[in-house]
Each structure stands twice: as C-alpha cells, then as structure tokens.
Amino acid sequence: MFKQALLVGSCACAQLVIGVSTAEEATGQDQLPEISVKTQRDEQSTTTPFKGYKASTAQTATKTNAKLIETPQSITVVGSEQIRDQGAQSVTEALRSVAGVDAGQYGRRGQDDFTIRGFTQSEFVLRDGMRMFLDQAWGQTEVFGLERIEVLKGPASVLYGQSAPGGLVNLVSKRPTDKPIAQIGLGYGNYQQKQLSADFSDSLNESGSVRYRLVAISSASDDQVDYADRQRTYIAPSLTWDISDKTSLTLLSSYQKSQYVSIRGLPAAGTVKHNPNGDIPFSRYIGVPGLNTITTEQSLLGYELSHAFNDQIKFKQNLRYNTFNFDGSWVNGGNNNLSAGQTTWARSMSVRDIDVQSLSVDNQLSLQFQTASIKHDVLLGMDILHMNSKREKFGTRSLNTLNVYNPNYSNTTIGNFIPTATGHLGTDELEQYGFYLQDHLKFGNGWNVVLGLRRDETSLLQKRPLLPTPTNHTPRRLKADPGATTGRAGVLYEFSSGIAPYLSYTESFMPEVGNTSDGGMLKPTTGKQKEAGVKFETADKRFGTNVSAYEILLENVSSTDPNNTDFSIQVGEQRHRGFEIEANGQLTQHLSLVASYTLIDAEITKAGPSVANTEGKRPILVPKNMANLWLSYDLSPWLPGLRIGAGARYTGDKAGDSSNSYTVPSYTVLDAALYYQTGPWRFALNGRNLSDKEYIVGCNGNACYPGDPRMVMFTANYNFK
C-alpha cells in the first residue's frame, strides 16, 4: 500500500516553489489585499488571506471548508494580517494570543515550544494539513511563510492519527494569488535585529490559469544573553495550475536554514528562589562561547491536487516529502541545586546530529447528498505517513562547573563525547496507515451534527544498537505495533441571531515504545475530551466569540517499573479541566480586537510507584490563568494612513517542579505598535515587553527560563504594484 501511494504521488511533477509573505494593496490603505485564487473549488477559501483578525472558515477541524460557526469544537485562526500587525517573528510569538495556548514556556531557545490546554503539543505540528516529522520540537518554522495558523483544541486523532490530547497546530503555507504581488521589505531593531524580505506573485499566461509565487526572507539578530545570536534564511516557491474548471494542481516547496546559539535555563536559586548572593543576570550565558552553535536545515516538496467530478463528488490528494537535519550542541545546567556557596552550577553538554525524512500522502473523497431533509457532507479518507529518523550522534560531553555570578569561560574543560547510555542512538522508523470516515449533517434550519470514526494501524520500530538487554547486554530492537480506533461526535445549533451552542466528544491516541515485565508491549496513551461551548458571529462575519468548557482525561501514562527498572508500567492518569473565552474581529469601523481568557485546572490524578510524589500535583509548565488583549485603531479619518496597536499579555503562576515545591511567579507584559501607509510604502514600529520587565516563563526542576526582553523592530515595505 505504501509503494502504491508513492506511485500515485510520483505522477505529478514536483517543481521547486517558494511561497510566503504578507502582501498589501498599492491603494495606500494599510490592509492586506483581497486576494482570490482562480478556481471554482470552495476549499481554497481556507488557504487564501482574509481581511482583519477574524476568519469565517477553517480546514483543520473537519478537513473541509466548514464554517467556524457550524463546527462543534473550539478552533482559533491566526491570520497573516494579525501576525504582521503584532510583529510576530516566530510561530511561538504568533500563538501567544490564542486561548488555551501557553507559547514559549522554555524561553528563547530557538525552537517552537507550546502547550495547548496544558499538554505539550510542539511535536504534533501539521503543515498544510499533514503531520511534520517526529522531532518537530527541534525546529522553528519561519512564520513569514504562513498565510494562517489554525489551532484546534482537544484530541484530533480521528482525522490525523497519533497525537497528544491537547490539540493540533496547522501551519498553512502561502500560495500563488490571482492578484499580482511585488513587494520587498527591510527591518531593523535592537539587539542587532536585521531582516530583508521579498514576496512576488503573478500569472504566467494570459488566462491566468498558471500562477506562481516566490517568497524569501533572511534575518539575523543578537540577544540579551551574552554570546547568543541567530541567522535564518527561508525561500519558498509555489505554482498553481488550474488545469480545467474542475481540476487544479498546486506545487509547494520551501527551504529553510537556521543557525543559532540555544539559550538555556538558569538556576532556580537566584531567579525565582532566594539566593544570598543576589539575582543572577538574565544576560548570563552558561555554555561555551563559540562552540555551542546549532544548525538546522529543512526542505519541503509536495503538491495538492483536486478534481471535482461534479458538484457533489470531489477528490483531493495531498502529498509532501520532508527532510530535516539538526546538528549542534548546547549546555544544560545540572539537575541539582547550586553548590554549597550558591554560586557554582554543574553543567553538561548535549550533542545531537539527527536526520529525518518523511513522506505523507492524504487521499480524500467528499460526497455531498441529501436523505429526506438531512444534508450530508461525507468525507472518506486514507492517509499514509512514513518517517525515518536517524540519530548519528545523541549523547553528552562533560564540562567543568561554572560560577554563574563570576563566570570564567577561558578555563573550560570539555570531555570526550559519550553516547547516551539509554540507547538513543540508532533509527526510529514509523509507518502509519489511517482510514477515516466523517459525516457532517445539517437539518432543521440550524442543526449541525459531526460524526467521525478512524482506524489506525501503526508500526513504530526503534533500533538501538547501544541498548543492552537486562541479561546479556546485547543490542535489541524496541517495537510497537498498536492499532487504534478513535471517534468523535459533536452537535451544534445555530440560531438566526448568530448564537450557536454546541457539545462534543473527541478522542486521541499516542503509541508508547517499551515493554512491561511480563514481556508485553506498552499500550498507547489515550485521551478523551468532553466539551461544551457557545459560539457567536455577527451578521457581517467581522466579529465573533467562542466560550468553551472542557475536561480531558489522559490514560495509560507510563513510568518506570519499581520492581524492574528495565521495564515500564502504565498506571498514570492526568485530568485537565478548563474554561476559555475568546473574541476577535472588528468591533467598530475603526477598532479591531483580539482578546482571550484561559483557566486550566490540571492534576495528575494517578501516578506510578516510581513517581508517587507527583500524584495529586499540578503538572509543570501549566499556568492556571492566562489573559491576552490586543487592540488596533485606525486613525485614517483624522490622520490619513496612520494606525496604532496596543496590548497586554498575562500568564499566571506555574508549578516549578513535579513535586510542586515552589512556584514560578505570574507576569504581565505590554506591547504596542505604530503603522503608517503612504502610497506604495508601509512603515511599522513594533515593540514587545515595552517596560523591559524581567520574568521567568517556566521552570523544569532546578532550571528556569527567562522571558523575552524589550524588543523593538522597525520595518519598511515597498509595493511595486
């Protein structure tokens, strides 16, 4: 079956493409142009730009062009206009306004870190509706290349297979547009921030049936942390060919290379805990200057093919080949506290060289028909995911201790490379075949019912040449072959006033690799969510709200078997209950809003004997309360071309370690922006954390991670069209 999918995918020519950027009209108005794609396929409306801060449709929740107001599950869309206005430089920064999401809980370490509803979801990222790679958490996606970011809250295995129960983030690439774009931009800011960008799109023939887009950006910056810097280059060409009024093909490709010094945590004593020597400067670097540089390279190449047999039957196939390489090292502080004098910290250097290749194919057949007075939108699908992750290096090098108050980097002693004893060297091979069925029923002038069922067959093989068995110390292979059936059900009623209450139930699963002491394989961890909410959308669809309450139960969490530490037991359980309220869109003709509030009551309800002290505790990196506000006001009626923006972000207390022995304090930061449009020029000045507040975003045991300092960025863009 896997080979057949490859043959199907190879029939379409793969051509390098480039796509990404936020375009603006040459009319002098400070807004994105209304860009349309020349095709009759409704699905494209979920990949094209939308004006303002509110989307009306999203594809992630149903893999169809379903309206948000008709979808019985919580989903948030962050569009390119909001990304641009808030000056987001990464996916992490773009997600900070989303209810239920805590983004960047490990600070500025050069990777996309985020949790959704209290669960770490960084490794379960979709790009254009398909899973990325096993080690996605090692990378950071260039946000300039995205048209929108869709955040689906809660379990989502029924459409996408294995994932954690918090939800999914789907990154939607920019594509060729019907309206020509020709734009270049430059930016400069504090900490030596520099960037140069370009975005071009146009037709290649008179009829406009063949269109291209080329987007590129190069950026660099220093950091508040000594010896830390980063450089990134991204290029993404894309091509759309409307073969006929019923068939369309879009080729998507991108290449990204990043080099950066990873910023790690500082000791808890001296940041969030008292230290008699005073506070540790947030500029302190705990690594080895000039040595701890990380290089990542990522390439994507694929296509989206759609064909409408008629108005009721449509076929769509998405295919993508992905490569990713991570090579470099970083320094971690010790797991123990500082030395007796509270000044020196034990350190170790982590070394990684990882190569990942993946191939994804998603085949979808949609059928629209009516039985009696019920309208059906049925989706039949089969997707295939194949990943191979090869770990050339996965280990450590010893380091001497560092005085964090008076560091001396010149006498650093570095030991030889030691492969990780737990056997992380080798390869991971994953194959997943998923078959799913979904029916979106509409009836009674407002009723929407979504039912879904999926069957997954998964094979996960870990080859560990350095991992000994308990008896003879010979290499062994760890294998997991869990099949899983997941489902969903949701009901929503849309009143004519725009109010739509809903109820939903969704499930997830995630394979676990390992064995129990009786020789059995570990079961997948499973997630179950019950959610109730109310949505609202104004008649002009420019403003909307979503209020939801949920409970997520995660079961089969594994921990070390205390009677035989070479094996695991699965008795762990976590329960997350929460409340979210979100509002976005245009309040008045000149005032736009993005606002959210989140309450998460998370608890480890069951724990294995080896981690019994965590039972009844709150998981780390999960704030109980979060709130965000962003306002944008158009001053053009009084000062032509001028707009202002301002906002605040609040994150509540978090547990500092698994035993909840100390707390990471809450923090609030302020942001602001100023925009000016004149003719083909657009100027913007964005500032984040304007008060330059020093704060800790999270702790993991004895390591705590500083938040962003004050960052100011000036950008100028010129539109040739």
N, C-alpha and C positions, 0 to 999 in steps of 0.2 A: 504493500500500500504506500509506503514511504517513497519507493522508487517511482511509482506511478505519479505521485504528486510532483516529484522532481521533473518528470517528463512533461506533465501539464504545464508546469511553471516555465520550462525552458522554451516553450513555443513562442513566447513573447520576447522580443528583442530587448535586452537590458542596455540602456544607454545612460551614461552619466548625466546627472542633472543637478540643479542647485536650487533650492527654494527656501527663501525665508526673508522676512522683514516686515516692517510696518510701513505702509505707503500712505501718502497724504495727497489730497487734491491740490491742484495748482490754482484753485479758485481763490486762495487767500483765507479759506476757512480752516480753523485749527481742528480738523477732524479727519478720520480715515475716509477714503473714498468708498462709495457704494460699488463694490466690485462684484461682477457676476461672471459665472463660468458658462460658456456657450454649450449647453447640453440640456436635454429635457429631463434628466434624471433628478428627482426630488432629493436623493441622498446627498447631492453636492451642497445643499444648503447647510449641512453640518460641518463643512470644511472651508467655507468662504467667510470673509470678515463680516462682522455685524457691528452696527453703529452703537456707540455708547457702552455701558457697563453691563447690560442685560442681554443674555441670549434667550431665544424662544425655543430652540431645539437643541438636542444633544444626541449623539450616537452611542455613547458608551453604555448607557443603561439597558438598551434593547437591541443594539446593532442595527437599528432602523432610524428613520427620520422622525422619530416620535417627538411630540411636543413635550416640553418640560411640565406643563400644566396637566398633561394626561398621563404622566409617568408616576406610578405609586412607589417611589423610592426617592430618597434625598440625593440630589446631584447638583453640583455647582460648576459653572463655566466661567473661567477667567479668560477674557478675550485679549487680542493684541493691543487694543486701544488702552485698556486698563494696565497692561504690562508696560506699555510705553509711558503712560502718564505717571505711574508710580516709580518709574526709573528702575525697574527690576533688572538686575544683572545676572540672575540665575533662576532656575525653576523653584528653588527653595524660597527665594525672596518673593516670587510671584504667588506662592501658596499661602503667604502669611495672613491674608485677609479672609481665608476660607474657614467657615465654621467647622469645628471638629478636627482641624489640622494644626499640629504644632510643628513648624518647619524650622530646621536649623538647630536642633537641640544638642548637636555636638559642636556648634560654632563654625568658624570659617576654616574648615579643614580641607576644602577643595572638592567636596562630594555633596550630592543631593541627599540630605537627611531629613526625614519627616515621618511623623506618625499620623494616623487617621483613627479617630475615636479611641485613642490610647494604644493602638497596636502599630509596631514598626512596619511600614509598607514600602520602604525605599527599594527593596529588592523585587517588587512586583509592579514594575512600570510598563505601561503599554506605549508603543509608538504607532500611531495611526491604527489603533485597534488591535495590535498584535504584541505579544509579550516580547520584551527585550531579551536580556541574557541572564544567566544565573548570578553573575557577580555585578549586576547593575549598580549595587550600592558603592562600588569602587569608582564610579564615574560621575560626571556632572554634565548635563545636557546644555547646549547653548540655547538660551531662551529666545534669542533673536531669530532663530529659525522656526518659531512656532506661530501658528495662526490662533490657536486657543489651547487652553489646558482644561480638560474635563475631569472633575473629581467625583467619583461615585462612592457613596458612603455605605459601608456594610459589606457582607460577603457577596462575592460575584463569581463564584466558580461555575455557575450554571451556564455562563456564556464564555468564560475564559479559562476554565480548568483550575489547576492548583494555584492557590494564593492564600495569604493570611486574611483573617476575617474583617479587618478594619475598613477595607475598601480598595479602590484602584485609582491611579492617576494615569490618564490617557493624554499623551502629548501629540497634538495634531499639527503636522507639518504644513507650511505654506506651499501653495500650488500656483500654477500659471493662472493668470487672470484675463478676463475679456478686455478690461480697460488697461491701456498701456501704463507702465510704471517705469520711471527712470529717476532714481534718487540716489544721492550719495550723502554721507554724513560723517561728522567727526565729533569727538568728545574729549574733554579733559577735566580732571578733577584732582582733589587732594590725594595724598599717598601715590602720586605719580600715575593716576589713572589716565589711560590713553586708549582711544579706540577709533577705528576707521571702518566704515560700513558702506555697502553698496547693495542696491536692490533694483533689478531690471526685469520687466515682463512685457511681452508684446506678441502679436501674431506673426506667423512665419509664412502665411499665404493670404490671398485677398479675401477669401471667405471667412477667415478667422477660425477655421476648424483645427488648425495646428498652432499651438501656442507654447511659449517657453517661459521659464522664469529662472533667473540666476541671482542668488543672494550670497553675500560673503561678508565676513566681519573678522577683524583682527584686533585684539585687545591685550592690554598689559597693565599691571599695577604692582605697587609695593603694598605694605600692610603695617598696621600698628605694631605688630610683632617684629622684633629685630630679625634680620636676615631672611625674612619671608617675602616672596614675590610670586607672581604668576604671569604666564603668557598663554594666549589661546588663539587659534586660527580655525575658522569654520567656513566651509564653502558647500553650497547645496544647489545643484542644477536640477530642474524638473521639466517635463514635457508632457503636454496633453494633446491627444489626437482624438477628435470626435469623428470616428470612422463613418458613422451614419447618425441619423437622428435617434437611433435605438442602441448604438454601441459606442462606448468610449473607453480609451486606454490612457492612463496617466503613469508615467515613469517617474519614480522618485529616487533620488540619491543624495548622499551627503558624506562629507569627510570632515573630521574634527581632530585636531591635535592640541593637547594641553600639556604644559609644563608648569609645575608649581611646587612650592615648599609647603608640606602639610602642617597646619597649625594644630598642635595637640593640647591636652589639658594641663592645668596647673594644680598643685596640691590643694586639697580642701582646706587644710590649715594655712591660713594666710589669704584665702579668697572668701569662702563662706563661713569658715570656722575661725575662731580666735587664734592668733599666733603672737607670742610675746615679742617677736622681732618686727611686728608690723605687717602691713599688707604687702603682698607680692605684686610687683608691677605687672600690668597686663601686657606690657611690651616684652616680657621675659621670654626668651627662646630656650627650650630645653634640649634641642637637638644638637647636631654637629654642623656648624656653618660650612656651606659649600658642598656638603656630602648628601644631605637628605632631600634630594630633588626627585620628584615623581613625574614620569612621562606617561600619558595615556594617548592612544590613537583609536579612533572608532570610525568605521565606514558602514554605510547602509546603502543597499541597492535593491530595488524592488519595483513592483507595479501594482496598480489597481485596475482591474478590468471589469466592466459591467455591460450587460446586454439585456434589453427589455424585449421579451418575446411578444408581449402585448401589454396592455395597461394593467393586467392582473398578475402576470408571471414575469419575474425578473431574476437574473442570475448575476452574482458578483463573486469575483475571486481576487483575493489579496495575497501577494507573495513578497517576502523580503529575505535577503541574505545579509547577515550582520557579522562583522568581525570587530573584536575589541582586544586591545593589548594594554596591560598595566605593568610597568616596570619601574621600580624605585624602592626607596626605604624611608622610614620615619622613626622617630624616637618616642617611646611611651614612658611616662613616669611610672614608678613602681606601684605595685598593688598595696604596698604597705604605707604606713604613715611616714612623715619626715623623721629624720634621725632625732636622737635624744635632745639635741640642741635646737630642734625645729628649724634647721637651715638647709640640710642636705637631703637630696632625694635620690633614691636608687633609680636607675634607668636601664632600659633595654632597647635595642634597635630591631625593628621588624623589617624583613626583606621579602619582597614579592616580585615574581615575574610570572604573569598569568596571561595566557592566550585563550580567547573564547571565540568559537564560531557557532552560529545558529542559523537555522532555516525555518521559517514559519510560512504555512500555507493555510488560508481560511477560505473555504468554499461555502457560499450562501445562496439558497434558493428561496425567494419570497413569493408567497401566494396570497392574493387578496380576493376574497369571495364573500358571499352573504348566504346565511342559512336563516330562513324566516326573517326576523327583524334584527338579527345579530350580524354585524360586520366583523369579519375575521382578517387579521393580518398575520399570516403564519410564516414563520422562519424555520427552515430546515438547514442545518449546517454540519459541516465536518471540518475540523481543523487539525493540523499536524504541526508539532513542534519538535525539532531535533536540535540539541545543544551538545557541544563538546568543549569542556573546559580543561585545559592542560596547564598544570602548575609546574613550571620549570624550576622555580625557587619558591619556597614557602618555609621560612624559618627565621632565626634571630641571630644577632651578634651582640656579645656582651659589651657593656660600657661602664666606665667608672662613674661614681656618683657626681652630682652637680650641686653646688651651693646656689640655691635659687635666689639668694639675696646678693651674692657677690660672685657671679659665675666666672670661671676661668676656662675658656674654650681651648687655650693653646696646649694644655697638657692632657687632652683627651686620649684615653686608651681604648682601642677598639679590638675586640676579639674576633676569632675566625667565625665564618658562617656555620651555623648548626641547624640542620633541618629540624622542623618541628616534630617533637617526639610522638605526638598523637597521630602522625601519619598523614598530614595534609598534602604531601607531595603526591604526584600521580595525576590521574584524569578523572573527571566526572562526565558521565555520558547519560543524557536524559532524552527519552523519547516519550512523547505524549500524543495519544490519539483521542480526540473528543468528538462525540456525536450529540448534537443538541437539537431540541425542538422547543419552539416558543409560539404561543398564540396570544395576540393582543386583540381582545374582543371589545367591541363598542356597541352599546344598545341603550335604548331608553332616553335619548337626548341628554346624555351626561355620564352614563356608566362606562367605566373603563376597567377591564379585568386583564391582568397579565399573568399567564401561566407558563412555566418553563421547566424542562427536565433535561438532564445531561448525564451521559455515561462517559467516564474517562478510563482509559487503560494507560497506565504509566509504567515505564521501566527506568529506574534510576540505578546506575551502576557506578560505584566508586572503586577505582583500582588504586590500592595503597601499597606500593612496593616496600615501604618502610614500616608498615604497621604489623607488629608481631601478634600472633595468637597467644592466648594465655599459657599454652602448654609448650609449644615447640619453637616459638619465636621465628616462624617462617612467614613470608608475606601472605596476605589474604585479601580477598575482594569482598566488599560490602555491597549488598544488592537489595533493592526494594522493588517489588512489583505490585503496588497497591492499585486495585481498581476501585473506583468510587462512583457513586450515583448521587447527584445533588439536584436540588429543586428550588423553585421559587413560586410564590403566589402573591399577588397583590390586587387590591381593589381600590378604585378611586371614583368619586362622583364630582363632576364639575358643574357647579351651579352657574346660571346665566350671569350672576354678579361677578364671576371670576374667582370665587372661593371654591377650593377643591380639597376636601378631607380625604385621607387615604389610610389604609392598613396594608402591611406587607410582611412576608416571611421569606428569608433567604438563607442559603447555606454555602459553606466553603469547605475545602479540604486541602491539606498540605502533606505530602509524603514525608516520612521520617526514615532516616537511614540508620540501621543498627539492629541489634538482636537482644532478645531477652535471655535470661539464664537458662531457660528450657529449650533454647535453640530457635524459637520463633522470631519472625521479623516484626519490627515495630509497626503498629497501625498508624495510619495518617492522623494528624491532628485535625479536628473538625470544628467548624464554627457555625453557630446558629444565631440568627438575629430576628427579633420581633420589633417592628417599628410602626409607630402611629404618627401622623402628621397632618398639617393643613397647609396648602399652597394658596397663593393669591397672585393674580396677574391683572393689571389694568387693561381696559379695553384696547388701548393703543399699543399694548405689549411692551411699553418702555420701562415699566417698573414692576417688580414682583417681590414677594416674600415667601419664605418657607420656614415653618415651625415644625420641629420633629422631636419625638421622644423614643428611645430605643433601649433594648437590652441585648447584649451579645454574650454568648457563652462559648468559651474555648475549652475543648476537652481533649484528653489523651496527650497532655503535655508531658514530655519525657524528662527524666532526671536520672542521675547515677544510682545504680542498684547498690545499696549499702552493704549487702551481703556478698556482692561480687562486683567490684568496681570496673571490671572489663565489660559489663553489660548495663542495660538501662531498664527502668521500669516506667510505666505510663499511668500515673495516678493523678497528675496535675490538672488543675482547672482554674480558669480565670473568668470573672464576670465583670463586664463593663456596662454600666447604665449611664445614660446621658440625656441631655436636653440641648437643643440647638435652635437658634433663631437667626435668620439671615435675611437681609434686604439689599437689593441692588437695582440700579437703574436711574431714571430721570425723574426727580421729584417735581421740578418746575421746568419752564422753558430754558432756564439758565443754570439750574442747580442739579448736580448728579451726586449719587450716594452709593457707597459700599459699606455695609455695616454687618457685624455678626457678634453673637454671644454664644459661648460654649460652656457647658457644665458636664464634667466627666467624673463619675463615681466608680473608680476601678478598684478591684480587690482580687487578690489571689485566694480563691475560696478553698482550694485543696493543693497540698504540696507533698512531694515525696519525702521519705525519711532523711535523705541527704540534704534537703533544703527546708526542713521542717520549720526553721525560724522565720520563713517568709510567709507562712500561712496566716491569712487574715491581714496581711500587709498590702500597702499600695505599691504597684509596680513603679520602678524608677522611670524618669523622663515623661511622666504623665501629669500635667497640671490639672488641678481640679476646675479652675476657671480660666477662661480666655475671652477677650473682647477686642474688637477692631473697629475703627471708624475711619473712613476716607471721604472727603467732600471735595468736589470740583465745581468752581463757579466761573461762568463765562461773563467777563466784563465788557464784551464787544459793544453792547449798546451805548456804553459810556466811553470806553477806551478801546477803539477798534483793534481786533487781533489779540487782545490780552485775556488770559485766563489764569486763575490761581487754584492751587490744591493744597489741602492740609489734612492731617490725620493723626491718630494715636493708636498705639498697639499695647495691650495689657496682657501679661501672662502671669498666672498665679503661682503659688508655692508648688514645689515638686519634692518628692522624696529623694534624698541624696544617695541612699544606698538601699540594697534589697531588704535590710532589716529595719529600715525607716528610723535609723538612729539620729539623723539630723535632716534639716530641711533646706532646700535651695530657695532663697527669698524670691518674692514676686518682683516684677519690674514693669515700668511703663516707659515707652519711648515715643518721641514726637517726630513726625515727618512733615515736609512741606515741599511745594513745587511752584514754579512760575513759568508760564508759557507765553510766547509771543509769535504770531504769524503775520508776515508781511510779504505779499506776492508769493514767489516760489520759495521763500525762506521760512523755516520754522526754528525758533530758538527755545531752549528749555533749560531751566536750572532746577535740579532736584537735590534735596537734602534729606538724609535719613539720620535719625537719632540726633536731632539738632542740638540738644543740650549736652552732647558728648557724655552721656551717662555711662558709667562703668557698671556692668551687671554680668551675672553668670546665667547662661541659658540652661544649663543642666549639669548634673554630676553623675558619675558612674562609679560608686565606691569612693576611692580617695582621689580621683581625678575629676576636676571641674573645668568647664569650658567657657571662656569669656565670649560675650556677645559682640556684635558689630560696634565699632566706634562711630563717631560722626563721619559720614561720607557725603561729600558734595560733588556733583557732577554737572558740567555744562556741556550741552550738545547743540550742534547746529546742523540742520539738514537742508539740502537744496534739491528741489524737484524740477526736473527739466521739462516735464510735460505740462 
